């Protein structure tokens, strides 16, 4: 039996894991995670069903990994965008373009998150909720540094950040479902909605 160096073995293992994730994501274009069978996934990759368990406990565990793959990379990008823009038209335009670009390059990930956010697999719903809550906390921390937030409570800043994150998810879904040629209309609506949030932020401390 030939000896396989540990580095090569690890690379092969990682390659198989990624292949399982990609196969699952492709299969989930047409079905929900709760209906996905691990044999479907391993058949698509061309490995034995037992190989699945070297990487994931079950399809729910695979789903959590897909959530991390879909959303983890956005944290740095969103943080950099917020830090580089003020609460105005530059931020509004940049945010909408960021969402549109992500949907263009990762449509299957966006579809998966949109479907499974309220889907039937509890651990995946929780993972999505945890990621979005983390986004909201990061956005809130950035908002707290801005002059427009003077006098705001932590709870109100977190509420505002949650609205911002929810709007991003809603806008991503709208871009995903937009018929060809209507993307600019979706972008215009998203910009006007964010403009309304920004105007509300400016008058929040005026009182009822």
SEVO-835921 format. One record per residue (C-alpha): residue number from 1; residue in one letter; x, z, y. Coordinates in pm, 1 decimal. Each point is the difference from the previous one (the first is absolute). Layout:
SEVO-835921
+-----+--------+----------+----------+----------+
! num ! residu !        u !        w !        v !
+-----+--------+----------+----------+----------+
! NUM !      A !        X !        Z !        Y !
...
+-----+--------+----------+----------+----------+
END
This chain:
SEVO-835921
+-----+--------+----------+----------+----------+
! num ! residu !        u !        w !        v !
+-----+--------+----------+----------+----------+
!   1 !      X !      0.0 !      0.0 !      0.0 !
!   2 !      X !    143.9 !   -102.9 !    335.2 !
!   3 !      X !     38.9 !    264.8 !    264.2 !
!   4 !      X !   -196.9 !    -60.7 !    321.6 !
!   5 !      X !    160.8 !    164.6 !    303.5 !
!   6 !      X !   -227.8 !    261.5 !    162.6 !
!   7 !      X !    -14.0 !   -196.1 !    325.7 !
!   8 !      X !   -128.3 !   -311.8 !   -171.8 !
!   9 !      X !   -247.7 !    199.9 !   -208.9 !
!  10 !      X !   -135.4 !    163.2 !    315.5 !
!  11 !      X !    -28.7 !   -337.2 !    172.8 !
!  12 !      X !   -191.3 !   -141.2 !   -296.7 !
!  13 !      X !   -231.6 !    300.1 !      1.7 !
!  14 !      X !    -65.6 !    -38.9 !    371.7 !
!  15 !      X !    -63.9 !   -371.5 !    -47.2 !
!  16 !      X !   -260.3 !     69.8 !   -268.7 !
!  17 !      X !   -165.7 !    266.9 !    213.7 !
!  18 !      X !    -24.3 !   -238.1 !    294.5 !
!  19 !      X !   -137.7 !   -272.3 !   -226.2 !
!  20 !      X !   -273.9 !    238.0 !   -118.4 !
!  21 !      X !    -89.7 !     85.4 !    360.4 !
!  22 !      X !    -15.1 !   -365.6 !    100.1 !
!  23 !      X !   -207.1 !    -95.2 !   -303.8 !
!  24 !      X !   -244.0 !    281.9 !     65.5 !
!  25 !      X !    -31.7 !    -95.2 !    365.5 !
!  26 !      X !    -77.3 !   -359.0 !    -98.7 !
!  27 !      X !   -262.7 !    108.8 !   -252.6 !
!  28 !      X !   -155.7 !    231.8 !    258.4 !
!  29 !      X !    -81.2 !   -296.8 !    222.5 !
!  30 !      X !   -312.8 !    -45.1 !   -212.1 !
!  31 !      X !    -81.7 !    349.3 !   -125.2 !
!  32 !      X !     21.9 !    368.1 !     80.8 !
!  33 !      X !    267.4 !    232.1 !   -131.8 !
!  34 !      X !   -255.1 !    195.1 !   -205.6 !
!  35 !      X !    -70.4 !   -311.7 !   -207.0 !
!  36 !      X !    365.5 !   -100.5 !    -46.9 !
!  37 !      X !    144.6 !     48.0 !   -347.2 !
!  38 !      X !    367.6 !     63.1 !    -57.2 !
!  39 !      X !      0.5 !   -265.3 !   -275.6 !
!  40 !      X !   -102.8 !   -257.3 !    262.2 !
!  41 !      X !    297.7 !     98.6 !    208.5 !
!  42 !      X !    255.3 !      0.8 !   -281.1 !
!  43 !      X !   -134.8 !   -330.8 !   -132.8 !
!  44 !      X !     51.0 !   -157.0 !    342.9 !
!  45 !      X !    360.4 !    124.6 !      8.2 !
!  46 !      X !     72.1 !    -84.1 !   -362.8 !
!  47 !      X !     98.7 !    347.3 !   -117.4 !
!  48 !      X !   -143.9 !    227.1 !   -267.5 !
!  49 !      X !   -268.7 !    249.8 !    108.8 !
!  50 !      X !    233.9 !    284.8 !    -94.7 !
!  51 !      X !    242.1 !   -121.7 !    267.1 !
!  52 !      X !   -257.8 !     86.7 !    264.6 !
!  53 !      X !     41.5 !    370.8 !    -69.1 !
!  54 !      X !    369.7 !    -10.4 !     82.0 !
!  55 !      X !   -100.4 !    -58.6 !    360.8 !
!  56 !      X !   -352.5 !    140.6 !     55.5 !
!  57 !      X !   -213.7 !    266.9 !   -162.2 !
!  58 !      X !   -312.8 !   -216.4 !     27.3 !
!  59 !      X !   -161.1 !   -259.7 !    225.7 !
!  60 !      X !    -87.3 !    269.3 !    254.1 !
!  61 !      X !    369.7 !     87.7 !     27.4 !
!  62 !      X !     75.1 !   -370.4 !     46.9 !
!  63 !      X !   -265.5 !     -8.9 !    273.2 !
!  64 !      X !    166.4 !    285.9 !    186.4 !
!  65 !      X !    329.5 !   -192.7 !    -16.3 !
!  66 !      X !   -177.5 !   -302.4 !    148.6 !
!  67 !      X !   -128.6 !    217.0 !    286.4 !
!  68 !      X !    353.4 !    113.4 !     75.1 !
!  69 !      X !    128.5 !   -357.2 !    -18.7 !
!  70 !      X !   -276.2 !   -123.4 !    230.3 !
!  71 !      X !     27.2 !    264.7 !    270.9 !
!  72 !      X !    342.9 !    165.2 !     -9.5 !
!  73 !      X !    179.8 !   -278.2 !    184.5 !
!  74 !      X !   -244.4 !     14.6 !    289.9 !
!  75 !      X !     98.3 !    348.0 !    116.7 !
!  76 !      X !    325.0 !   -104.7 !    165.3 !
!  77 !      X !   -153.3 !   -317.2 !    143.8 !
!  78 !      X !   -294.7 !    177.3 !    158.8 !
!  79 !      X !    218.7 !    280.3 !    129.9 !
!  80 !      X !    234.8 !   -248.3 !    165.7 !
!  81 !      X !   -291.3 !   -190.2 !    153.8 !
!  82 !      X !   -154.8 !    313.7 !    150.8 !
!  83 !      X !    333.1 !    123.7 !    130.9 !
!  84 !      X !     71.6 !   -333.5 !    169.0 !
!  85 !      X !   -338.2 !    -48.1 !    166.5 !
!  86 !      X !   -210.6 !    202.9 !    241.6 !
!  87 !      X !   -373.1 !     60.0 !    -17.2 !
!  88 !      X !    -98.4 !   -337.4 !    140.2 !
!  89 !      X !    -31.6 !   -371.2 !    -63.9 !
!  90 !      X !    346.9 !    -33.5 !   -152.9 !
!  91 !      X !    -81.2 !    255.9 !   -269.2 !
!  92 !      X !   -344.4 !   -146.7 !    -60.5 !
!  93 !      X !    130.7 !   -354.1 !    -46.7 !
!  94 !      X !    297.9 !    111.6 !   -208.6 !
!  95 !      X !   -217.3 !    214.2 !   -227.9 !
!  96 !      X !   -246.7 !   -279.5 !    -71.3 !
!  97 !      X !    280.1 !   -249.3 !    -63.7 !
!  98 !      X !    170.7 !    246.0 !   -234.7 !
!  99 !      X !   -319.4 !     34.5 !   -202.5 !
! 100 !      X !    -59.2 !   -375.7 !     -5.6 !
! 101 !      X !    357.7 !    -64.4 !   -114.1 !
! 102 !      X !    -24.6 !    259.4 !   -276.1 !
! 103 !      X !   -322.0 !   -153.0 !   -130.6 !
! 104 !      X !    159.8 !   -345.7 !      2.0 !
! 105 !      X !    301.4 !    116.9 !   -199.5 !
! 106 !      X !   -166.3 !    261.7 !   -225.4 !
! 107 !      X !   -363.0 !   -108.6 !    -57.9 !
! 108 !      X !    -17.0 !    135.3 !   -355.5 !
! 109 !      X !    124.5 !    343.0 !    110.8 !
! 110 !      X !   -254.5 !     11.6 !    282.4 !
! 111 !      X !   -281.2 !   -100.7 !   -234.7 !
! 112 !      X !    106.3 !    268.0 !   -248.2 !
! 113 !      X !      2.7 !    274.9 !    264.8 !
! 114 !      X !   -332.3 !   -111.5 !    147.8 !
! 115 !      X !   -167.7 !     -2.5 !   -342.1 !
! 116 !      X !    152.4 !    315.1 !   -144.3 !
! 117 !      X !    -25.4 !    218.2 !    311.4 !
! 118 !      X !   -353.0 !     82.7 !   -114.6 !
! 119 !      X !     42.3 !   -111.5 !   -361.0 !
! 120 !      X !    -57.2 !    175.4 !   -328.2 !
! 121 !      X !    350.1 !    130.8 !    -73.5 !
! 122 !      X !     32.4 !    342.9 !    159.4 !
! 123 !      X !    379.7 !     24.0 !     -1.4 !
! 124 !      X !     29.3 !   -336.1 !    173.4 !
! 125 !      X !   -263.7 !     93.3 !    260.6 !
! 126 !      X !    196.4 !    319.0 !     61.2 !
! 127 !      X !    329.7 !   -189.7 !     30.3 !
! 128 !      X !   -150.5 !   -238.2 !    255.2 !
! 129 !      X !   -151.4 !    293.1 !    188.9 !
! 130 !      X !    333.6 !    182.0 !      1.1 !
! 131 !      X !    183.0 !   -306.9 !    130.9 !
! 132 !      X !   -255.0 !    -58.4 !    277.0 !
! 133 !      X !      7.1 !    369.8 !     92.8 !
! 134 !      X !    379.9 !    -20.6 !     22.2 !
! 135 !      X !    -33.1 !   -307.2 !    222.0 !
! 136 !      X !   -240.2 !    189.7 !    223.8 !
! 137 !      X !    239.0 !    296.0 !     27.9 !
! 138 !      X !    289.8 !   -232.3 !     88.3 !
! 139 !      X !   -209.8 !   -180.1 !    259.7 !
! 140 !      X !   -117.2 !    333.6 !    141.0 !
! 141 !      X !    360.8 !    118.5 !     31.1 !
! 142 !      X !     86.0 !   -314.8 !    196.1 !
! 143 !      X !   -307.1 !     31.7 !    221.5 !
! 144 !      X !    100.6 !    359.2 !     79.5 !
! 145 !      X !    319.3 !   -130.2 !    164.7 !
! 146 !      X !   -188.6 !   -223.3 !    242.9 !
! 147 !      X !   -102.9 !    101.8 !    353.6 !
! 148 !      X !   -359.6 !   -103.1 !    -69.7 !
! 149 !      X !    -21.0 !    291.6 !   -244.9 !
! 150 !      X !     71.0 !    273.8 !    253.0 !
! 151 !      X !   -257.1 !    275.1 !    -48.6 !
! 152 !      X !   -123.5 !   -128.9 !   -334.4 !
! 153 !      X !    -38.9 !    240.1 !   -294.5 !
! 154 !      X !    168.4 !    -73.6 !   -332.7 !
! 155 !      X !   -340.6 !    -43.4 !   -164.4 !
! 156 !      X !   -111.7 !   -255.2 !    256.2 !
! 157 !      X !    323.5 !   -194.5 !    -30.1 !
! 158 !      X !    -39.1 !     -9.3 !   -377.5 !
! 159 !      X !   -359.7 !   -116.7 !     41.2 !
! 160 !      X !    117.3 !   -280.8 !    229.9 !
! 161 !      X !    275.5 !    -95.7 !   -242.8 !
! 162 !      X !   -250.6 !     -6.2 !   -286.1 !
! 163 !      X !   -216.8 !   -241.3 !    197.5 !
! 164 !      X !    305.0 !   -218.4 !     58.8 !
! 165 !      X !     88.3 !     -5.8 !   -372.5 !
! 166 !      X !   -361.5 !    -60.1 !   -106.0 !
! 167 !      X !    -12.8 !   -290.3 !    243.5 !
! 168 !      X !    312.8 !   -149.2 !   -156.3 !
! 169 !      X !   -156.0 !     13.7 !   -346.8 !
! 170 !      X !   -328.1 !   -145.3 !    127.1 !
! 171 !      X !    180.2 !   -279.2 !    182.4 !
! 172 !      X !    212.7 !    -83.8 !   -303.8 !
! 173 !      X !   -316.0 !    -35.7 !   -207.9 !
! 174 !      X !   -156.9 !   -219.0 !    268.5 !
! 175 !      X !    303.5 !   -229.9 !      5.7 !
! 176 !      X !     -1.8 !    -16.7 !   -378.8 !
! 177 !      X !   -364.2 !   -107.1 !    -15.1 !
! 178 !      X !      8.2 !   -230.3 !    304.9 !
! 179 !      X !    -95.1 !   -363.8 !    -74.5 !
! 180 !      X !    272.0 !   -253.5 !     85.9 !
! 181 !      X !     19.8 !    -66.1 !    371.4 !
! 182 !      X !   -160.3 !    329.7 !    104.8 !
! 183 !      X !    310.7 !    219.7 !      4.1 !
! 184 !      X !     29.5 !     -8.2 !    380.1 !
! 185 !      X !   -358.0 !    120.6 !     33.0 !
! 186 !      X !     84.5 !    293.5 !   -228.6 !
! 187 !      X !    311.6 !     71.6 !    206.5 !
! 188 !      X !   -196.5 !    -11.5 !    324.4 !
! 189 !      X !   -257.8 !    247.1 !   -131.9 !
! 190 !      X !    276.0 !    231.4 !   -121.9 !
! 191 !      X !    174.8 !     -9.6 !    337.2 !
! 192 !      X !   -322.5 !     79.3 !    186.3 !
! 193 !      X !    -71.2 !    292.0 !   -233.8 !
! 194 !      X !    346.8 !    143.6 !     57.9 !
! 195 !      X !    -42.6 !    -52.7 !    373.3 !
! 196 !      X !   -317.5 !    209.6 !    -16.1 !
! 197 !      X !    185.9 !    276.2 !   -184.9 !
! 198 !      X !    277.0 !    -11.5 !    259.0 !
! 199 !      X !   -248.3 !     27.5 !    287.6 !
! 200 !      X !   -168.9 !    292.8 !   -172.4 !
! 201 !      X !    334.5 !    170.4 !    -40.3 !
! 202 !      X !     58.5 !    -22.1 !    372.9 !
! 203 !      X !   -325.2 !    185.0 !     75.0 !
! 204 !      X !    -18.0 !    241.1 !   -293.8 !
! 205 !      X !     95.7 !    304.3 !    207.0 !
! 206 !      X !   -259.0 !    -78.8 !    269.1 !
! 207 !      X !   -253.9 !    194.8 !   -206.7 !
! 208 !      X !   -360.6 !    -85.4 !    -93.6 !
+-----+--------+----------+----------+----------+
END
